[in-house]
Amino acid sequence: MIRMGWIGCGRHARQMLLPQLGRNDIRIAALCDRDGAALSRTAEEYGVTTCYDDFREMIAAGGIDAVGMAVGPDLHRAAAIAALEAGLPVFMEKPPAADAAGAREVAEAARRAGKPVMVGFMKRYSTGNRIAMNTLKGGDFGNVLGITGAYMTAPTYFEGEPDYTGFYLHHCVHYMDLIPWFAGEDFGDMQIRSASPAPGKLLLHLNFTTEGGVIGNVVMGTVQSRGTPMEEIRIMGDHARLHVDNIIDVSLYRDPPFKADDPEARLDPAFDTLSWRPNFTAAANEDHKGYAALLSDVAAVLRGDTRAVPDIEDGVRAMERLERMIAQIDA
């Protein structure tokens, strides 16, 4: 059983992350939060008796094998470095820091300590995205030629506030990781167009060409309702397309013949469209967002196994891409 010290008892941690730990033989050995009410409520919910309001005290007290956290970007950086200096591996939510320089500090601390830092880019683990990536890796799809994507949110957090830092760090950073992951290479050329119909409402179009020639467009913004589907991915190949909608609807389009004039026409599994969506009536505890699968891989790494978990180097690259994007918006 892995003993984890956890920092941050907000709603996201309580509802999305902490429930996955016990499923993966991780025991919450200590909790830390400066909000006493949130700390007490979470400790009672998860049966934790060792609590702190200072992460440095929690780390110094010992009795833990790893540190996990879901707090703010600056605290991610500071707490991760403190844990690494104590010889402890780290799981942190994204972003790994408030800027790329801070992410690089964490990466350097991880190299010095020889310990992993895993970053919560769970979009890689969302069911539809994983199916799409496994299809790309299967070899039949061929080369990726282009990618388009959309990832939206509502203006709730930003309305009336012209500072979009939270939108960039907590939303846009996801696609700074996900799109190059699908492309298999980094952004090369990058161009931004933006529109803002009112303060707090921002729409971005990011056009890119990767270093290997994959072209694409990513739409991000704060101009949609969170009550509607928010995401779509289109991956273009040669006579092949992958569509992922709302992270759960996946379609693979191939090269079928026309059927109207063929009296023997039928559905051909070798050429016609394949599609998948989950059965929500099944008695199964499935997490299509990706947190369960992500934390399963995190636990495996903490036990000494090898998994392709997004790490701090991925976090650095995502933050560097994000800063390139922001620089063009602000120019």
Disulfide bonds with the S-S distance in Angstrom:
none
